[in-house]
Amino acid sequence: MADDLAELVRQAQDEDPLRALQATAALRREIERVEAVQVRRARVAGLPWAQIAHAIGVTKQAVHKKYGKR
């Protein structure tokens, strides 16, 4: 996974703007997926929404709205 992310970061710096944008979009999707997995792990471990929200730099309401119904 780390190698895949590193490759996407490299591709996001491509001189061709369309290839760079495609890589950036793919990178954003992968980061969103990883964040969702980590939020799920935190909830399974019993961490409260407020603590999770603080860790990712959003409000408790925002993190609960995004991940609370999954």
C-alpha angles and dihedrals in degrees: 000000000000090000090051092051092047090051091051090050090052091048091049087064093055116136090232104083094210094052089046091051093048091051091046091052091048090049092051091051092050093048090050090051093049091048091052091051092050093047089051090050091049092051092048087052088056100251115155122243091247093059093046091048092051091050093056096037102247136106122275089245092053095051093044092049092049099042108013099091097046 
